[in-house]
Amino acid sequence: MIYDKLAKGYDKALAPFEKWFLDKWRAETLSYLPQNAKILEIGAGTGLNFKHYPKCQNAVAGEISVKMLEIARKKTNSINLIQANAEKLPLSDNSFDAAFATLVFCSISKPEKAFAELQRILKAKDKIVLLEHVRPNGLFGYLFDVFNIFTVALFEDYFNRETAKLAEEAGLKILEVKQKAFGIVNLIICEVDK
Ligand SMILES: C[S@@+](CC[C@H](N)C(=O)[O-])C[C@H]1O[C@@H](n2cnc3c(N)ncnc32)[C@H](O)[C@@H]1O
């Protein structure tokens, strides 16, 4: 798992981006989640979203990398952390009210499986909110197709994912896609349709 190797330097590497724009986008993403609900985060990483969680009835943060999880543990007492693969969640059907992920669907190898799992653990009309870097439209998109060859090889990161399209193909209802950074980043708000 590449993130076991990246864990130690992750927060430091992201710090300038957090200051510049990312922390603000994280807050905006989590503002779409319901209050006093059962919330699941997948691919929680080192826990950079924890400070923006709404008041929750139960908050669970899943992460596949043990090393990322170790760092996340130091940032919270109230969120339940579990080591979990988003493609096969160790959670019951219909057991949460909303789910979210930030910068995760670029690194999940089979996104369709993760979307199926989210739909399984959520109920009809529950919200899924995603902040993801994606393949931009137009000529830029082709450049990202080239970048993708290197980012997958180096960081297991898919640089040209069309995440909103994948979510729709997986059966989710897309409520809104907010473009950020000229469409390189999308805030995707969708709803379970089952
Ligand atoms: C770019 S990091 C983002 C971390 C965090 N969400 C953030 O916004 O800083 C991607 C994270 O997704 C996790 N990840 C990748 N594939 C996963 C999977 N199948 N299940 C759960 N987490 C996964 C990685 O271990 C890593 O922590």
The ligand as a Gaussian input file, in Angstrom:
#p B3LYP/6-31G(d) Opt

LIG

0 1
 C       -4.980000      11.226000      -1.287000
 S       -5.318000      10.340000       0.177000
 C       -6.649000      11.303000       0.846000
 C       -6.738000      11.180000       2.345000
 C       -7.804000      12.062000       2.989000
 N       -9.115000      11.676000       2.556000
 C       -7.556000      13.510000       2.677000
 O       -8.451000      14.174000       2.131000
 O       -6.487000      14.010000       3.037000
 C       -6.161000       8.888000      -0.392000
 C       -6.514000       7.967000       0.754000
 O       -7.380000       6.941000       0.292000
 C       -6.992000       5.740000       0.913000
 N       -7.478000       4.616000       0.116000
 C       -7.061000       4.220000      -1.103000
 N       -7.739000       3.136000      -1.516000
 C       -8.614000       2.840000      -0.508000
 C       -9.591000       1.831000      -0.325000
 N       -9.821000       0.892000      -1.249000
 N      -10.295000       1.844000       0.819000
 C      -10.094000       2.782000       1.769000
 N       -9.177000       3.758000       1.659000
 C       -8.448000       3.796000       0.529000
 C       -5.472000       5.831000       0.956000
 O       -4.885000       4.922000       1.860000
 C       -5.285000       7.287000       1.355000
 O       -5.275000       7.466000       2.733000

